[in-house]
Amino acid sequence: MDNAEAKKVLEAALLCAREPLSIHSLKKLYVETDDQGNPLGAGVGADTIKELLEELRLDWQGRGIEVVSLSSGWRFQSRPEMKMYLDRLNPEKPQKYSRATLETLAIIAYRQPVTRGDIEEIRGVAVNSQTIKMLEDRGWVDTVGYRDVLGRPALLGTTKQFLDDLGLESLSQLPPLQQISDTQNENPLEVLEARLTENFEKAAHEAQAAEEEKEATPDEAPSVIDDPAPDNVEPLAETNNEQA
């Protein structure tokens, strides 16, 4: 298969996929097998696939949709400037999140891993257990370990789904806290919430639409961001989630 044909296959797979596809998954497109399922050749290598993805990104410049690289893989998505038009097809407003929810999610994203007690200390008020549960149900937050202190409280961190729904590859792409703190005459958390709210609401809207299309199958556990844990953290058992 030449590169032109390989790019067509890649384009079709990304357009038809419901979720981001990792390089590891995309390599499977090009591996032919015999009747017993044994591979007949090496297929297309990861470096070639990355080059083809970059070519696709250029091919779709100036169009209404774009090829993007996210935490868990690659996908096609509508460009931000198309949102006002697409919203006309579905005028229902996406779910809005309370200040407490956004504050809690922001603290987890920027201070992770954190315990519920850490969040309460930072916010100065008790954290409703339903707030944490809602973030976990959305697939944005998960338990990443346990602090090695009395009671071994659970440590919370954000997931790859959280990054995917925000259109990010890594936590480093979040607005820097210093940049937010430099904003004059505004509460830093309010500025952070304003910057993230639109993405959170868009993510909730897209997640709801995706759930309606899915068959009634058990949800898979979200993949957790591989951030280094502090010395006093006992990590959970490793999971065998292979990513590109």
N, C-alpha and C positions, 0 to 999 in steps of 0.2 A: 504493500500500500504506500503510495507516495504521500507527501506532506499535504498536498491540496485535498486529497480524499480524506486523509486523517483529520484535517481541520473541519471538513463537513460533518464527519461523525461526531467530533467534539462539540460543534455548534448545536447539532440536533440533540445531543444528550443534555446539554445545559439548558436548552430551551424547554425540554420536556420534563426536567427534574423538578420535583416539589421542594427539595432541600438542597443546600450547597453540596457540591461534590468535591471530595479531596483528590489530590493527585493519585493517591493509591487506588481510589475507586475508578478514576478515569483511565488508568492503565489497563483495567480489565476489559475495556472496550476493544482493545486491539490484540488480545490473546486468543488465538484459535486453539481449539482442543479436539482431541480424537473422541471416539465413541465412549471411552472410559473416563473422559474428562481430563486427560493428561495434556498439558500444554505442548503445542507443536512448534513453538518458536518463542523468541524473546518479546515479540510485540513491539510497542513503541516505548522508548525510555522516558523517564520523568523529565529530563532536561528538554527533550523534544516537545513534550506536552506543554511545558512551561513556555517555550518559545511560541507554540501555536496559540496558547491562551493570550499571550501578549499581542500576537497578530490579530486575533479576534477582537481584542480590546480596541485596537486601532481601526479595524474594519467597521466597528459600530460607533465610532466617534461621530457626533453630530446627529445621532438618531435619538428616538424617544426612550430607548432602553440602553443599558450599558452592561459590560462584563466587569464584575467586581470580585476581588479576592477578600474573603472573610476569614474569621478564625478557624472555621471547620471546613472550608473549601471555597470553590468558585461557583458563581451563579449569575444569571441575568436578572436585572431588576430595573424598574422604571427610574428615570432620572428625577431628582428632587423637583425640578421645575415643571414636571408633568403632574404633580400631585393635585394642583387646583382643578385640572381637567378631569382626572380620574375620580376625584371625589364626587363629581356630578353624577357618576354612574351609581354611586352608593352614598347618598346624602346623610345616612345615619352617622351620628357622631360616635367616634370610638370612646371606650371607657376612659374616664378621667381618674387620675390618682390623687389621693389626698396628700397634703403637705407632709404628714407623718410618714406615709409610704415612700415618697420621694426622698425625704431626709434619710430614712432607714436604708434605702437602696444606695444612695450616694455615699453614706458612711461605709457600707460594706464594700462598695467598689473602690474607694480611695484608701481605706484603712485595713483591708483584708490581710490576713484572716482575723476576724473579730468575733467575740462572743456576744450574746444578747446583753450581758451586763455591760460590756464595753459600749455598745450602742446607747444604752440607757444613760451611762455616765456622760457620754458626749452630748446627747440631746437634752439631758437634764430631766427627762420624764420617763415613765415606764413604757415599754414597748409591748403593744398588743400582740399576743401570739398569732392572731389572725392575719396581722400584717406580714409576719415572717412566712406564714403558711401560703398566703397569696403569692408572694414572690417565689416561693419554692414551686408552687403549682404552675406558675408561668414558665418555669424552667430557667429563671434568671439567677437564682441563689440555691446553693446546696451546702451540705455539711462537708468540710474538707479535712477535718481532723478534730482532735480534742486537746484542750489545754491541760498540761500536766500539773494541775493544782487540785486542791480538795474539791470533790464533786465532779471533776473532769468535764467542765462545760463544753458544749459543742462549739466549734469554730466555723464561722460562715464565710463563704467566698462566692464570687460570681462565677458563672459558667460560660462555656463557649456559646451557648444559645443566647446569653445576654449580649455578647459581642456581635453575634450574627444579626440579632434583631436591631442593633444600633448601626449596623453596616461597618463594623470595625474589625481589624485583624488582631489587635492586641490592646491591652489596657493602657499602654503608653500613648495611644491616640485619643484618650479622653482629654478634655480641656485641663491643662495644668492647674493645680490648686493655687500656685503662686499667681498665675494669670488672673484667676478668679478673685483672689484676695486683693489684687491691685486695683480692682474696680472701686471707684470713689462713690461715697454716699449710698452704697447699696450693701445689703447683707450678703456675704459670700454665698451662703446656702441658697438664698433666693436667686442669685445670678446663676448658680449651678443648676438649680431646678428649671429655670427658664430655658437654659440651653439644652437640657436633656428631655424636658417634657414632650416636645414635639416628636422626638424619636421614640420615646416610650409609648406614646399614644398610637403612633403609626405602627409600631411593633405589635401592640395589642390588637389593632385592627387586622393586620396581616395574619397574626396567629389565630385569631377567631375564624377568619376565612379558610385558613389551612385546615383547621380542626373540622370544619363542616365538610371538607372534601375527603378527609381520611375515613377509612372504615373503622368500626369499633374494635380496635385492638389495643392491648395494654401499652401504655406509654413507656418508652425507654428512659432509663435514668440519664439525666443531662451530663455531658462531659465537663469536667471541672478544669478551670484554668490552671496550668502547671506553674504556680508561683512558689518560690522557696518558702518553707515554713520556718518560724522561729525555733530556737533551740528547745524551748519548753513546750513544743507542740508534738503530740503523738499522732503521726499521719494515719489515715485509714489504709486498709489493704489496697495495693495498686490494682487498677483495672486494666484489662488488655484492650484499650481503645487505640488502634493504630491510626495515626494521622499522617498526612503528607509532610 
